[in-house]
Amino acid sequence: MTVSPPPVFPPRKRRPSAGAFIAPNFSDHKLIQSLLILSQEISSLKPLQYILKSTSLSIIRKIKLLSILFEELVRNPNPFFSPTLLCFEEMYIVLQRIKTLIEDCSNGSSKIWLLFQFESVAASFHELTLELSTLLDIFPVNEMNLSDDVQELVFLIRKQLAEAKVILDPRDVQLREQVVTMLDRIKKEIVPSQLMLSEIFNRLALCNSSSCRDELEILEDEIQNQIDEKSKCQIVSLIGLVRYGKCVLYGASTPVTDNRRRKVVAEVNIPTDFRCPISLDLMRDPVVVATGQTYDRESINLWIESGHNTCPKTGQTLAHANLIPNRALKNLIAMWCREQKIPFESAADGGQQLTQNGGVIRNKAALEATKMTVSFLVNKLSNSQSLEAANGVVYELRALAKTDSDSRTCMGEASTIPLLVRYLGSDVGSSLPNLQVNAVTTVLNLSILEENKTRIMETDGALNGVIEVLRSGATLEAKGNAAATIFSLCGVHSYRKKLGKKTRVLKGLIDLAKNGNSCSKRDALMAILNLAGDRETASRLVEGGVIDMVNDIVNVLPEEAVTVLEVVVKRGGIFAVAAAYNSIRKISNLLRQGTDSAREIVAAILVNLCRKGGSEMVAELASINGIERMIWELMGSGTIRARRKAASLMRILRRWAAGMDGSDHSIVSATISSSSRATLAS
């Protein structure tokens, strides 16, 4: 039986809560008091300000009159019969729904999307009005001992509710027609009138960059709450329009350091199952290999392209190289990211909005609006007369490049990269550090797209500019994003080999891994990990001091550090094994204190070192106090691979202790001895 995958975007939690539609289990008097409080809360709400103002104002006024009835009942309590009590319970539910609808339209909805939905929302208000009218019709006014004034008031409210009609403000209709016309013109590649654009945005109270930014966030979130594809496509086109209007009407936003996603991911404790076993980073596009293990698509692709035909976690030979999308896990990661307020962008979809079955939402209006936005910003950057002016535009380009692959494609085709090169230099970094950060981050965001990787590598000065930022960037954020750009470019095999031959790249990454903050260290380590997949580069990394760097930071970022060490030892040859001699004691501590993943990697490294390094390596390991106990514990409580490696390690130690290790490791031993003497001499 075929099971349909769940939606890529789990439904967003919105008001009302489930409890809002359940009759309260109150006593008679408590129920009347709750109705009074609820009606007063609704009476104090402000009507909707921009769309459906008359509709919301009308129902709020009626509830305000109704609160007088509840106030009278609280002052003069009466014994209620069951039918009357049921009427009050139903009234409570209806009032909750009215309050929820007003609050959701006021605080939780996009203004421009509400404009497109105002007829159905007006119908919802009318439906609630009719339900309230029905309840008042069956309300036993004559049996409640109400004052004459309150009785007359109830009859008045009944009459008003019964005569209520769906209210559609002609100005709302006209405004929506203007927006629809503008989107149609954009589809035909006609640039919108700035005067008309300004009029629409003012009517919707989108009066500055900040309000537009908030509107965009709500619209992007709203897509996840929609079920039908037509609504999703409409919202995508509205996002394009708001983004274009924001740039054209209000210019560049105040540039700020925007390290939000990376900081959040770095600070949050990512569940182990959501981390890629290779990169140890949050998986964006999890896939299953032939052995049943799950990896991030980008990481496992790099592993396979580097010539490996085994599963990194189990060591088993892969029967085939097919990668099967793990949609269930991807959905769980997307849900977790949303709960943690971490933007979730899959490398596979390039940041596009997705349909329920994983297809990309595209439409002509959104694409043309994106092209117009890019054209406007690129022209503005070309004519910028000062670094401050350029900084605002580059910040907008940075934000745009982060949104989706259409934006990245348009920016690449519009020759944005050559314009950014001029802001990567150290002169800019010393004069306006934020501009250098924004420029290199824009290059990073653009590099997600395969075609832009080629553009970066082929544009004069672009790669050298990124390397210069990596080596001497004005801030650690700039250096970290330069390292992340190197990591991204390594996604192309030929570029990985080319970058691995550049001493400045390797030295810059090693220095950043040693001296950066936790976020930039991770960026540098991930780039080093990718580069180390090539044997020649791994040897150069060893010569450049990568193993000493690992020893320096293994207590700070243990999983990342030992992952790099494992790859370097595997690919770096005999000198890598020799250089790792002084690492044995340090990494062995992780067998007791590390995470499951770190313990597994350390066990694999130690097996590799002992097999290739000979008796001196084994002797060094055996001399560590309590090492056998640590290995026994790992054999009993580690992962499957960790237990297997621990068993191998125990056999090696026992053979060495029994004098059975007769392998000829003289060359390696001599190298290790030489390395040890050099260390002592220094």
Order of alpha helices (4+ residues) and beta strands (2+ residues): alpha-alpha-alpha-alpha-alpha-alpha-alpha-alpha-alpha-alpha-beta-beta-alpha-beta-alpha-alpha-alpha-alpha-alpha-alpha-alpha-alpha-alpha-alpha-alpha-alpha-alpha-alpha-alpha-alpha-alpha-alpha-alpha-alpha-alpha-alpha-alpha
